[in-house]
Amino acid sequence: MLLFNALNLFIFFILITTITYYCFTILVNKHRSKEYSQLQNYTNMLENMYSDLRSFKHDYLNILSTLAGYIETDDINGLKNYYYNDLLPESDEIVNKDMSLSYLSHIKISPLKALLSSKIVNAHSKGIDVKIEMADDIELINMSVIDICRIIGILLDNAIEASILCDNKFIHFAAINTDNEVIFNIRNSCLSSTPPIHKLYQKNFSTKGAGRGLGLNNVKDIINKRYKNVLFNTTIEDCIFVQELLIRNK
């Protein structure tokens, strides 16, 4: 009898150890998957920045060559015209890009900051005017980091894909932090032919072909299934597409 009890205890111990190891392995794999996703976002951001740097170097050499041409021919009027009409507007655009990224210092959640940096650099590379409004630090969001990154990523992808089709390409991203809530507001230009909101929320609906939905249905699913403290609203008015995410922290 004692041997039987000891055998049962041993089997129970082995079973508990196996289950614990299995659960631990799942947690480790989940953590590694999350880290890989964050690293991939960060890598994409660095690749975009490197591409921008190469482009700037190429443009810089072209600018020097153009300046040399005006100087060699003593064309002062041409040099003035080039400076005021070409160089100054270009320098303003570069400063605006740097200012946009500098606002992200208010985001204290590293994966979200990396995601936003990557999307903003991508938008700039496509000739989209991006403006950021952010006054307060955002250190805590009452939502899973993975989910907030998924949702913001979808919303910014939508904004980029819509605004790139317009003559006036712009995206305005604002983040507001209060004692009780965090609000993300994304506004972008869109075509007058943009489908109505109820169609955009339909599963698998897309203006880009079969199997390429806008992801708004996914956003709604994430919020409806997991977060009673989150409100999401989408509107279209005067060719401006507005996506607003409100997250209550209390």
LOFI-513222 format. One line per 3 residues: for each residue x, y, z of N, C-alpha, C. Coordinates in Angstrom, 1 decimal. Layout:
BEGIN
X:Y:Z:X:Y:Z:X:Y:Z; ...
This chain:
BEGIN
0.8:-1.2:0.0:0.0:0.0:0.0:0.9:1.3:0.0; 1.9:1.2:0.8:2.8:2.3:0.9:3.5:2.6:-0.4; 3.9:1.5:-1.1:4.5:1.6:-2.4:3.6:2.1:-3.4
2.3:1.7:-3.3:1.3:2.2:-4.3:1.1:3.7:-4.1; 1.0:4.2:-2.9:0.9:5.6:-2.6:2.1:6.4:-3.1; 3.3:5.8:-2.8:4.5:6.5:-3.3:4.5:6.6:-4.8
4.1:5.5:-5.5:4.0:5.5:-6.9:3.1:6.6:-7.4; 1.9:6.7:-6.8:0.9:7.7:-7.2:1.5:9.1:-7.0; 2.2:9.3:-5.8:2.8:10.6:-5.5:3.8:10.9:-6.6
4.6:9.9:-7.0:5.6:10.2:-8.0:5.0:10.5:-9.3; 4.0:9.8:-9.7:3.3:10.1:-11.0:2.7:11.5:-10.9; 2.1:11.8:-9.8:1.5:13.1:-9.6:2.5:14.2:-9.7
3.7:14.0:-9.1:4.8:14.9:-9.2:5.3:15.1:-10.6; 5.4:14.0:-11.4:5.8:14.1:-12.8:4.8:14.9:-13.6; 3.5:14.6:-13.3:2.4:15.3:-14.0:2.4:16.8:-13.8
2.6:17.2:-12.5:2.6:18.6:-12.2:3.8:19.2:-12.8; 5.0:18.5:-12.8:6.2:19.1:-13.4:6.0:19.3:-14.9; 5.4:18.3:-15.5:5.2:18.4:-17.0:4.3:19.5:-17.3
3.2:19.7:-16.6:2.2:20.7:-16.8:2.9:22.1:-16.6; 3.6:22.2:-15.5:4.3:23.5:-15.2:5.3:23.8:-16.3; 6.1:22.8:-16.8:7.0:23.1:-17.8:6.3:23.5:-19.1
5.2:22.8:-19.4:4.4:23.1:-20.6:3.9:24.6:-20.5; 3.3:25.0:-19.4:2.8:26.3:-19.2:4.0:27.4:-19.3; 5.1:27.0:-18.7:6.2:27.9:-18.7:6.7:28.1:-20.2
6.8:27.0:-20.9:7.2:27.1:-22.3:6.2:28.0:-23.1; 4.9:27.8:-22.9:4.0:28.7:-23.6:4.2:30.2:-23.3; 4.4:30.5:-22.0:4.7:31.8:-21.6:6.0:32.4:-22.2
7.0:31.6:-22.2:8.3:32.0:-22.8:8.1:32.3:-24.3; 7.4:31.3:-25.0:7.2:31.5:-26.5:6.4:32.8:-26.7; 5.4:33.0:-25.9:4.6:34.2:-26.1:5.4:35.4:-25.9
6.3:35.4:-24.8:7.1:36.6:-24.6:8.1:36.8:-25.7; 8.7:35.7:-26.2:9.6:35.8:-27.3:8.9:36.3:-28.6; 7.7:35.9:-28.8:6.9:36.4:-30.0:6.7:37.9:-29.9
6.3:38.3:-28.6:6.1:39.7:-28.4:7.4:40.5:-28.6; 8.5:40.0:-28.1:9.8:40.7:-28.3:10.2:40.7:-29.8; 9.9:39.7:-30.5:10.2:39.6:-31.9:9.4:40.6:-32.7
8.1:40.8:-32.3:7.3:41.7:-33.0:7.8:43.2:-32.7; 8.2:43.4:-31.5:8.7:44.8:-31.1:10.0:45.0:-31.8; 10.9:44.0:-31.9:12.1:44.2:-32.6:11.9:44.4:-34.1
11.0:43.7:-34.7:10.7:43.9:-36.1:10.2:45.3:-36.4; 9.3:45.9:-35.5:8.9:47.2:-35.7:10.0:48.2:-35.6; 10.9:48.0:-34.6:12.1:48.8:-34.4:13.0:48.7:-35.6
13.2:47.5:-36.1:14.0:47.3:-37.3:13.5:48.1:-38.5; 12.2:48.0:-38.7:11.5:48.7:-39.8:11.7:50.2:-39.7; 11.6:50.7:-38.4:11.9:52.1:-38.2:13.3:52.5:-38.6
14.3:51.7:-38.2:15.7:52.0:-38.5:15.9:51.9:-40.0; 15.3:51.0:-40.7:15.5:50.8:-42.1:14.9:52.1:-42.8; 13.7:52.6:-42.4:13.1:53.8:-43.0:14.0:55.0:-42.7
14.6:55.1:-41.5:15.4:56.2:-41.2:16.7:56.2:-42.0; 17.3:54.9:-42.2:18.5:54.8:-43.0:18.2:55.2:-44.5; 17.0:54.8:-45.0:16.6:55.1:-46.3:16.5:56.7:-46.5
15.9:57.3:-45.5:15.8:58.8:-45.5:17.2:59.4:-45.4; 18.1:58.8:-44.7:19.5:59.4:-44.6:20.2:59.3:-45.9; 20.0:58.1:-46.6:20.6:58.0:-47.9:20.0:59.0:-48.9
18.7:59.1:-48.9:18.1:60.1:-49.7:18.6:61.5:-49.5; 18.7:61.8:-48.2:19.2:63.2:-47.8:20.6:63.4:-48.4; 21.5:62.4:-48.2:22.9:62.5:-48.7:22.9:62.7:-50.2
22.0:62.0:-50.9:21.9:62.2:-52.4:21.5:63.6:-52.7; 20.4:64.0:-52.0:19.9:65.4:-52.3:20.9:66.5:-51.9; 21.7:66.2:-50.9:22.7:67.2:-50.4:23.8:67.4:-51.5
24.2:66.3:-52.1:25.2:66.3:-53.1:24.7:67.1:-54.4; 23.4:66.8:-54.7:22.8:67.5:-55.8:22.7:69.0:-55.6; 22.4:69.4:-54.3:22.3:70.8:-53.9:23.6:71.5:-54.1
24.7:70.8:-53.6:26.1:71.4:-53.7:26.4:71.6:-55.2; 26.1:70.6:-56.0:26.4:70.7:-57.5:25.7:71.9:-58.1; 24.4:72.1:-57.7:23.6:73.2:-58.3:24.2:74.5:-57.8
24.5:74.6:-56.5:25.1:75.9:-56.0:26.4:76.2:-56.7; 27.2:75.1:-57.0:28.5:75.4:-57.7:28.3:75.9:-59.1; 27.2:75.4:-59.7:26.9:75.9:-61.1:26.6:77.4:-61.1
25.7:77.8:-60.1:25.4:79.3:-60.0:26.6:80.1:-59.7; 27.5:79.6:-58.8:28.7:80.4:-58.4:29.7:80.5:-59.5; 29.9:79.4:-60.3:30.9:79.4:-61.4:30.5:80.4:-62.5
29.2:80.6:-62.7:28.7:81.5:-63.7:28.3:82.8:-63.2; 28.6:83.1:-61.9:28.3:84.4:-61.3:26.8:84.7:-61.5; 25.9:83.7:-61.5:24.5:84.0:-61.6:23.9:84.2:-60.3
24.0:85.4:-59.7:23.5:85.8:-58.4:22.0:85.7:-58.4; 21.4:86.2:-59.4:19.9:86.2:-59.4:19.3:84.8:-59.4; 20.0:84.0:-60.2:19.6:82.5:-60.3:19.8:81.9:-58.9
20.9:82.2:-58.3:21.2:81.7:-56.9:20.2:82.1:-55.9; 19.8:83.4:-55.9:18.8:83.9:-55.0:17.4:83.2:-55.3; 17.1:83.0:-56.5:15.8:82.4:-56.9:15.8:80.9:-56.4
16.9:80.2:-56.6:17.1:78.8:-56.2:17.0:78.7:-54.6; 17.6:79.7:-54.0:17.6:79.6:-52.5:16.2:79.8:-51.9; 15.5:80.9:-52.4:14.2:81.2:-51.8:13.1:80.3:-52.3
13.2:79.8:-53.5:12.1:79.0:-54.1:12.2:77.5:-53.9; 13.5:77.1:-53.7:13.7:75.6:-53.6:14.3:75.2:-52.3; 15.4:75.8:-51.9:16.1:75.4:-50.7:15.3:75.7:-49.4
14.8:76.9:-49.3:14.0:77.2:-48.0:12.8:76.3:-47.8; 11.9:76.2:-48.8:10.8:75.2:-48.6:11.2:73.8:-48.2; 12.3:73.3:-48.8:12.8:72.0:-48.6:13.3:71.9:-47.1
14.0:73.0:-46.7:14.5:73.0:-45.3:13.4:73.0:-44.3; 12.3:73.7:-44.6:11.2:73.8:-43.7:10.5:72.4:-43.6; 10.5:71.6:-44.7:9.9:70.3:-44.7:10.8:69.4:-43.8
12.1:69.5:-43.9:13.0:68.7:-43.0:12.8:69.0:-41.6; 12.7:70.3:-41.2:12.5:70.7:-39.9:11.2:70.1:-39.3; 10.1:70.2:-40.2:8.8:69.7:-39.7:8.9:68.2:-39.5
9.6:67.4:-40.3:9.8:66.0:-40.0:10.5:65.8:-38.7; 11.5:66.5:-38.4:12.2:66.3:-37.1:11.3:66.7:-36.0; 10.5:67.7:-36.1:9.6:68.1:-35.1:8.6:67.1:-34.8
8.1:66.5:-35.9:7.1:65.4:-35.7:7.6:64.3:-34.9; 8.8:63.8:-35.2:9.4:62.7:-34.4:9.7:63.1:-33.0; 10.1:64.4:-32.8:10.5:64.8:-31.4:9.3:64.8:-30.5
8.1:64.9:-31.0:6.9:64.9:-30.1:6.8:63.5:-29.5; 7.3:62.5:-30.2:7.1:61.1:-29.7:7.9:60.8:-28.4; 8.7:61.8:-27.9:9.4:61.6:-26.6:8.4:61.6:-25.5
7.1:62.1:-25.8:6.1:62.0:-24.7:5.5:60.6:-24.6; 5.7:59.7:-25.6:5.3:58.4:-25.5:6.3:57.5:-24.7; 5.9:57.1:-23.5:6.9:56.4:-22.6:6.7:54.8:-22.7
5.9:54.4:-23.7:5.7:53.0:-23.9:6.5:52.6:-25.1; 7.6:52.0:-24.9:8.6:51.8:-26.0:8.1:51.1:-27.3; 7.3:50.0:-27.2:6.8:49.4:-28.4:5.9:50.3:-29.2
5.0:51.1:-28.5:4.2:52.1:-29.2:4.9:53.2:-29.8; 6.0:53.7:-29.1:6.8:54.7:-29.7:7.5:54.2:-31.0; 8.0:53.0:-30.9:8.7:52.5:-32.1:7.7:52.3:-33.3
6.5:51.9:-33.0:5.5:51.7:-34.0:5.2:53.1:-34.6; 4.9:54.1:-33.8:4.6:55.4:-34.3:5.7:56.0:-35.1; 6.9:55.8:-34.7:8.1:56.3:-35.4:8.2:55.7:-36.8
8.0:54.4:-36.9:8.0:53.7:-38.1:6.9:54.2:-39.1; 5.7:54.4:-38.6:4.6:54.8:-39.4:4.8:56.2:-39.9; 5.3:57.1:-39.0:5.5:58.5:-39.4:6.6:58.6:-40.5
7.7:57.9:-40.3:8.8:57.9:-41.3:8.3:57.4:-42.6; 7.5:56.3:-42.6:6.9:55.7:-43.8:6.0:56.7:-44.5; 5.2:57.5:-43.7:4.3:58.5:-44.3:5.1:59.6:-45.0
6.1:60.0:-44.3:7.0:61.1:-44.8:7.6:60.6:-46.2; 8.0:59.4:-46.2:8.7:58.9:-47.4:7.7:58.8:-48.6; 6.4:58.9:-48.3:5.4:58.8:-49.4:4.9:60.2:-49.7
5.6:61.3:-49.2:5.2:62.6:-49.5:4.0:63.1:-48.7; 3.6:62.5:-47.6:2.5:62.9:-46.8:2.9:63.9:-45.7; 2.2:65.0:-45.6:2.5:65.9:-44.5:1.9:65.4:-43.2
2.8:65.2:-42.3:2.4:64.6:-41.0:2.6:65.7:-39.9; 1.5:65.9:-39.1:1.6:66.8:-38.0:1.2:66.0:-36.7; 2.0:66.3:-35.6:1.8:65.6:-34.4:1.4:66.6:-33.3
0.4:66.3:-32.5:0.0:67.1:-31.4:0.1:66.3:-30.1; 0.9:66.7:-29.2:1.1:65.9:-28.0:1.7:66.8:-26.9; 1.1:67.0:-25.8:1.6:67.9:-24.8:2.0:67.2:-23.5
1.4:66.1:-23.2:1.6:65.4:-22.0:2.2:64.0:-22.2; 3.0:63.6:-21.2:3.6:62.2:-21.3:2.5:61.2:-21.2; 2.7:60.1:-21.9:1.7:59.0:-21.9:2.5:57.8:-21.4
2.4:57.4:-20.1:3.1:56.4:-19.5:2.3:55.1:-19.3; 1.0:55.3:-19.2:0.1:54.2:-18.9:-1.1:54.2:-19.7; -1.4:53.1:-20.3:-2.7:52.9:-21.1:-3.4:51.6:-20.6
-4.6:51.8:-20.3:-5.4:50.6:-19.7:-5.8:49.7:-20.8; -4.8:49.1:-21.5:-5.0:48.2:-22.6:-3.7:47.4:-22.8; -3.8:46.2:-23.3:-2.6:45.4:-23.6:-1.8:46.1:-24.6
-0.4:46.1:-24.4:0.5:46.8:-25.3:0.4:46.2:-26.7; 0.2:44.9:-26.8:0.1:44.3:-28.1:-1.2:44.8:-28.8; -2.3:44.9:-28.1:-3.6:45.3:-28.7:-3.5:46.8:-29.1
-2.9:47.7:-28.2:-2.9:49.1:-28.6:-2.0:49.3:-29.8; -0.9:48.5:-29.9:0.0:48.6:-31.1:-0.7:48.1:-32.3; -1.5:47.0:-32.2:-2.2:46.5:-33.3:-3.3:47.5:-33.8
-4.0:48.1:-32.9:-5.0:49.1:-33.3:-4.5:50.3:-33.9; -3.5:50.9:-33.2:-2.9:52.2:-33.8:-2.2:51.9:-35.1; -1.6:50.7:-35.2:-1.0:50.4:-36.5:-2.0:50.3:-37.6
-3.2:49.7:-37.4:-4.2:49.6:-38.4:-4.7:51.0:-38.7; -5.0:51.8:-37.7:-5.5:53.1:-38.0:-4.6:54.0:-38.8; -3.3:53.9:-38.5:-2.3:54.7:-39.2:-2.1:54.2:-40.7
-2.2:52.8:-40.8:-2.1:52.3:-42.2:-3.3:52.7:-43.0; -4.4:52.8:-42.4:-5.6:53.3:-43.1:-5.4:54.7:-43.5; -4.9:55.6:-42.6:-4.7:57.0:-42.9:-3.7:57.2:-44.0
-2.6:56.4:-44.0:-1.6:56.5:-45.1:-2.1:56.1:-46.4; -2.9:55.0:-46.4:-3.4:54.4:-47.7:-4.5:55.4:-48.3; -5.2:56.1:-47.4:-6.2:57.0:-47.9:-5.6:58.3:-48.4
-4.8:58.9:-47.6:-4.2:60.2:-47.9:-3.3:60.2:-49.1; -2.6:59.0:-49.4:-1.7:59.0:-50.5:-2.4:59.1:-51.8; -3.7:58.9:-51.8:-4.5:59.0:-53.1:-5.0:60.4:-53.4
-4.8:61.3:-52.4:-5.3:62.7:-52.5:-4.2:63.6:-53.0; -4.7:64.7:-53.6:-3.7:65.8:-54.0:-3.1:66.4:-52.7; -4.0:66.7:-51.8:-3.5:67.3:-50.5:-3.3:66.1:-49.5
-2.1:65.6:-49.4:-1.8:64.5:-48.6:-1.4:64.9:-47.2; -2.3:64.6:-46.2:-1.9:65.0:-44.8:-2.5:64.0:-43.8; -1.8:63.9:-42.7:-2.2:63.1:-41.5:-1.9:64.0:-40.3
-2.9:64.1:-39.5:-2.8:64.8:-38.2:-3.0:63.8:-37.1; -2.0:63.6:-36.2:-2.1:62.6:-35.1:-2.0:63.4:-33.8; -3.0:63.2:-33.0:-3.0:63.8:-31.7:-3.2:62.8:-30.6
-2.5:63.0:-29.5:-2.7:62.2:-28.3:-2.9:63.1:-27.1; -4.0:62.8:-26.4:-4.4:63.6:-25.2:-4.4:62.7:-24.0; -3.7:63.2:-22.9:-3.7:62.4:-21.7:-4.3:63.2:-20.6
-5.4:62.7:-19.9:-6.0:63.3:-18.8:-5.9:62.4:-17.6; -6.4:62.8:-16.5:-6.4:61.9:-15.3:-7.2:60.6:-15.5; -8.2:60.7:-16.3:-9.1:59.6:-16.4:-9.0:58.8:-17.7
-8.4:59.4:-18.8:-8.5:58.7:-20.1:-7.3:59.2:-21.0; -7.1:58.3:-22.0:-6.1:58.7:-23.0:-6.9:58.7:-24.4; -6.7:59.7:-25.1:-7.4:59.8:-26.4:-6.4:59.9:-27.6
-6.6:59.0:-28.6:-5.8:59.1:-29.8:-6.8:59.6:-30.9; -6.4:60.6:-31.6:-7.2:61.2:-32.7:-6.4:61.2:-34.0; -6.8:60.6:-35.0:-6.1:60.6:-36.3:-7.0:61.1:-37.4
-6.6:62.2:-38.0:-7.3:62.8:-39.1:-6.4:62.7:-40.4; -7.1:62.4:-41.5:-6.3:62.4:-42.8:-7.2:62.7:-43.9; -6.6:63.2:-45.0:-7.3:63.5:-46.2:-7.8:62.2:-46.8
-8.9:62.3:-47.5:-9.5:61.1:-48.2:-10.2:61.5:-49.5; -10.5:60.6:-50.4:-11.2:60.9:-51.6:-12.7:61.1:-51.3; -13.3:61.9:-52.1:-14.8:62.1:-52.0:-15.6:60.8:-52.3
-14.9:59.8:-52.9:-15.5:58.6:-53.3:-15.3:57.5:-52.2; -14.8:57.9:-51.0:-14.6:57.0:-49.9:-15.9:56.4:-49.5; -16.0:55.0:-49.4:-17.3:54.4:-49.0:-17.8:54.8:-47.7
-19.1:54.7:-47.4:-19.7:55.1:-46.1:-19.1:54.2:-45.0; -19.2:54.8:-43.8:-18.6:54.1:-42.6:-19.1:52.7:-42.4; -20.4:52.5:-42.6:-21.0:51.2:-42.3:-20.4:50.1:-43.2
-20.0:50.5:-44.4:-19.4:49.5:-45.3:-17.9:49.2:-44.9; -17.3:50.2:-44.4:-15.9:50.0:-44.0:-15.7:49.1:-42.8; -16.8:49.0:-42.0:-16.8:48.1:-40.8:-17.2:46.7:-41.2
-17.6:46.4:-42.4:-18.0:45.1:-42.8:-16.7:44.2:-42.9; -16.9:42.9:-42.5:-15.8:42.0:-42.5:-15.3:41.8:-43.9; -14.0:41.9:-44.1:-13.3:41.6:-45.4:-13.6:42.6:-46.5
-14.4:43.7:-46.1:-14.6:44.7:-47.1:-13.3:45.5:-47.4; -13.1:45.8:-48.7:-11.9:46.5:-49.0:-12.1:47.3:-50.3; -11.5:48.5:-50.4:-11.5:49.2:-51.6:-10.2:48.9:-52.5
-9.4:47.9:-52.0:-8.2:47.6:-52.6:-8.1:46.2:-53.2; -9.3:45.5:-53.3:-9.3:44.2:-53.9:-9.6:43.2:-52.8; -9.9:41.9:-53.3:-10.3:40.8:-52.5:-9.2:40.5:-51.5
-9.6:40.2:-50.2:-8.7:39.8:-49.2:-7.9:40.9:-48.6; -8.2:42.1:-48.8:-7.4:43.2:-48.3:-8.3:44.2:-47.6; -8.9:43.8:-46.5:-9.8:44.7:-45.7:-9.0:45.8:-45.0
-9.8:46.8:-44.6:-9.1:48.0:-44.0:-8.8:47.7:-42.5; -9.3:46.6:-41.9:-8.9:46.3:-40.6:-9.8:47.0:-39.5; -10.8:47.8:-39.9:-11.6:48.4:-38.9:-12.5:47.4:-38.3
-12.9:46.3:-39.0:-13.6:45.2:-38.4:-12.8:44.5:-37.3; -11.5:44.4:-37.5:-10.6:43.8:-36.5:-10.5:44.7:-35.3; -10.4:46.0:-35.5:-10.3:46.9:-34.4:-11.6:46.8:-33.5
-12.7:46.8:-34.2:-14.0:46.6:-33.4:-14.1:45.3:-32.7; -13.6:44.2:-33.3:-13.6:42.9:-32.6:-12.7:42.9:-31.4; -11.5:43.5:-31.5:-10.6:43.5:-30.4:-11.3:44.3:-29.2
-11.8:45.5:-29.5:-12.4:46.3:-28.5:-13.7:45.6:-27.9; -14.5:45.1:-28.7:-15.8:44.6:-28.2:-15.6:43.3:-27.4; -14.6:42.5:-27.7:-14.4:41.3:-27.0:-13.6:41.4:-25.7
-12.8:42.5:-25.6:-11.8:42.5:-24.5:-11.9:43.8:-23.6; -12.5:44.9:-24.2:-12.3:46.2:-23.5:-13.7:46.9:-23.4; -14.2:46.9:-22.1:-15.4:47.7:-21.9:-15.1:49.2:-21.6
-13.8:49.5:-21.4:-13.3:50.8:-21.1:-12.9:51.6:-22.3; -13.1:51.0:-23.5:-12.6:51.7:-24.7:-13.8:52.0:-25.7; -13.7:53.2:-26.2:-14.7:53.7:-27.2:-13.9:54.0:-28.5
-14.5:53.6:-29.6:-13.9:53.9:-30.9:-14.9:54.4:-31.9; -14.6:55.5:-32.5:-15.5:56.2:-33.4:-14.8:56.6:-34.7; -15.5:56.5:-35.8:-15.0:56.9:-37.1:-16.0:57.8:-37.8
-15.6:58.9:-38.4:-16.4:59.8:-39.1:-15.7:60.3:-40.4; -16.5:60.7:-41.4:-16.0:61.3:-42.6:-16.8:62.6:-42.9; -16.0:63.7:-43.0:-16.7:65.0:-43.3:-15.8:65.8:-44.1
-16.3:66.3:-45.3:-15.6:67.2:-46.1:-14.2:66.6:-46.5; -14.2:65.4:-46.9:-13.0:64.6:-47.4:-11.9:64.6:-46.3; -12.4:64.5:-45.0:-11.5:64.3:-43.9:-11.9:63.1:-43.2
-11.1:62.1:-43.0:-11.4:60.8:-42.4:-10.9:60.9:-40.9; -11.8:60.8:-40.0:-11.4:60.9:-38.6:-11.6:59.6:-37.8; -10.5:59.1:-37.1:-10.6:57.9:-36.3:-10.2:58.3:-34.9
-11.1:58.1:-33.9:-10.8:58.5:-32.6:-10.9:57.3:-31.6; -9.9:57.1:-30.8:-9.9:56.0:-29.8:-9.8:56.6:-28.4; -10.7:56.3:-27.6:-10.8:56.8:-26.2:-10.6:55.6:-25.3
-9.6:55.7:-24.4:-9.3:54.6:-23.5:-9.5:55.2:-22.0; -10.4:54.7:-21.3:-10.6:55.1:-19.9:-9.6:54.3:-19.0; -8.9:55.1:-18.2:-7.9:54.4:-17.3:-8.4:54.1:-16.0
-9.6:54.6:-15.6:-10.2:54.3:-14.3:-11.6:53.8:-14.5
